[in-house]
Amino acid sequence: MISNKLQLLCRICIISMLGPNPLRADSKEWLGWCNNQFVQFTREQQIVGCTELIKQGVLKQKQLALVFYNRGIANYRLGRLAEAISDYTASINMGNRDSSVYRNRGLVQLGAKLYDKSIEDFTQAISLGDTGSEVYLNRGDARESKGDREGALVDYDEAIRLNPNMPRARLARGLLFFHARNYQQAAQAFEGLFALSRPENELHFAFVFYGISLMQMGQFANAVMAFDEAILRAPDNPDAWQSRGTAKLMLADDAGAISDFTEAARLMPQAIEPVLSLGIAYLRQRRWFEAAAAYNSARAKDGTNAAAIYGLGFAKQKLGKHSDGVTEMQQALKMQPRISDEFAAFGVN
């Protein structure tokens, strides 16, 4: 976004360019398109306007720097990252030292996965006086993307200090702890996020990560409630149904687990995980035919999946097909020697 300072410069730029400069008669239209101050033109029109002004070759360097800046904005909005980086760089090379040009180029470089360059730009923006929470959040994202979790956490904390009501920073902080497998701190960060007043549908995936964090700490009943919140906000989120089913399985609510896994399978019909989970739940209920059907379905999705082969063999044994069952279970154990332990963890042995 353009800073207030740069918006003022753009207005001054318009006045000065319509003054003594020897511009053609159509320049006023190109100026309007290029500045696009009230977004009344398309981004393509903005690029055309800026490009025409550049081609005229009569603008002063300071004016031209703002034209390249505006074209960089338009290219970024259209997803043309390389072009946007080039335009912002040209603007900087022509003397633009407003913090926003570095912040904007940093965003583009972050999107292009040029993390080191992105960090450099955000740091430069801060040194030029950008004290907004967004720049710290974005630098934190760049640092985490390159594996610098410690640096990212410092930036997320600073973003929250500057704006305690910033959901994105609290979410990023929670996800950082989650991916570092620090589930207690992840849960605390998510709880801080949920304390903020935000539209419900924006938080559904955060409740999933929160619930998984609680499961990792053995808090399965609380995890179910977290997944309830996720499903309430986004009933079509298969991960919420799948995760809630797993939590219910750990609570010995097999019927509830089967219901959730069935919905997860409906929402992601190509996925194997809900079908494997259904197999486990059916085995726990001694519903051997349903378990065999579930594992047959899983094998149809992936014939080399050890859990599907072992589970089918286990069900066949219980159905009286002892020889076939043992053969398949042994096959699975050769593929994955500890597969029986995974079943035993759910009480299937």
Sequence and secondary structure as in RCSB ss.txt:
>XXXX:A:sequence
MISNKLQLLCRICIISMLGPNPLRADSKEWLGWCNNQFVQFTREQQIVGCTELIKQGVLKQKQLALVFYNRGIAN
YRLGRLAEAISDYTASINMGNRDSSVYRNRGLVQLGAKLYDKSIEDFTQAISLGDTGSEVYLNRGDARESKGDRE
GALVDYDEAIRLNPNMPRARLARGLLFFHARNYQQAAQAFEGLFALSRPENELHFAFVFYGISLMQMGQFANAVM
AFDEAILRAPDNPDAWQSRGTAKLMLADDAGAISDFTEAARLMPQAIEPVLSLGIAYLRQRRWFEAAAAYNSARA
KDGTNAAAIYGLGFAKQKLGKHSDGVTEMQQALKMQPRISDEFAAFGVN
>XXXX:A:secstr
   HHHHHHHHHHHHHHTTTS   TTHHHHHHHHH TT  S HHHHHHHHHHHHHH  S HHHHHHHHHHHHHHH
HHTT HHHHHHHHHHHHHTT   HHHHHHHHHHHHHTT HHHHHHHHHHHHHTT   HHHHHHHHHHHHHTT HH
HHHHHHHHHHHH TT HHHHHHHHHHHHHTT HHHHHHHHHHHHTS   GGGSHHHHHHHHHHHHHTT HHHHHH
HHHHHHHH TT HHHHHHHHHHHHHTT HHHHHHHHHHHHHHSTT SHHHHHHHHHHHHTT HHHHHHHHHHHHH
H TT HHHHHHHHHHHHHTT HHHHHHHHHHHHHH TTHHHHHHTTT  
